[in-house]
Amino acid sequence: MGNLERTIDMQCNHCGFIATIPAYQWEDPRYFVCQRCDPLHNLTKAQRILRKVRKKMLGDEA
């Protein structure tokens, strides 16, 4: 069985949901947040920061 076929169960730190994720998407369990709690989870950290800054700037102008 290759690494792409393995899965890991991880518990969300916000809601306690246990998510099954592919082994290649493993991250530190202390900071794991499921996709229901973090809709930007699939984006890279830089993309998340840019989206937050844009939202903040547009919110201030409105």
C-alpha positions in Angstrom: 0.0 0.0 0.0 1.4 3.3 -1.1 1.4 6.5 1.0 -1.4 7.9 -1.2 -3.7 5.2 -0.2 -3.3 5.5 3.6 -5.6 7.6 5.7 -5.4 9.1 9.2 -8.1 10.0 11.7 -7.6 13.4 13.3 -9.8 15.3 15.8 -10.7 18.9 15.1 -9.5 21.3 17.9 -12.6 23.5 17.5 -15.6 21.3 17.3 -14.2 17.8 18.2 -15.2 16.3 14.8 -13.0 13.3 13.8 -12.0 13.7 10.2 -10.4 11.0 8.1 -7.7 12.6 5.9 -5.2 11.2 3.4 -1.8 10.5 5.0 -0.1 12.9 2.6 -2.2 15.8 4.0 -1.0 15.1 7.6 -0.4 18.2 9.7 0.4 18.8 13.4 -2.6 17.5 15.4 -2.2 20.4 17.9 -3.3 22.8 15.1 -5.7 20.6 13.1 -9.0 22.2 12.1 -11.6 20.4 10.1 -13.0 21.8 6.8 -16.3 22.6 8.5 -14.7 25.0 11.0 -12.2 26.4 8.5 -13.6 26.9 5.0 -10.2 28.2 3.8 -8.5 25.0 4.9 -7.7 24.0 1.4 -5.8 27.2 0.6 -2.2 27.8 1.3 -1.3 30.0 4.3 -0.4 32.9 2.0 -3.7 32.7 0.2 -5.6 32.6 3.5 -3.8 35.7 4.7 -4.4 37.6 1.4 -8.1 36.7 1.6 -8.4 37.9 5.2 -6.6 41.2 4.4 -8.8 41.8 1.3 -12.0 41.0 3.3 -10.8 43.4 6.1 -10.0 46.2 3.6 -13.3 45.8 1.8 -15.2 45.7 5.1 -13.6 48.9 6.3 -14.6 50.7 3.0 -18.2 49.6 3.1 
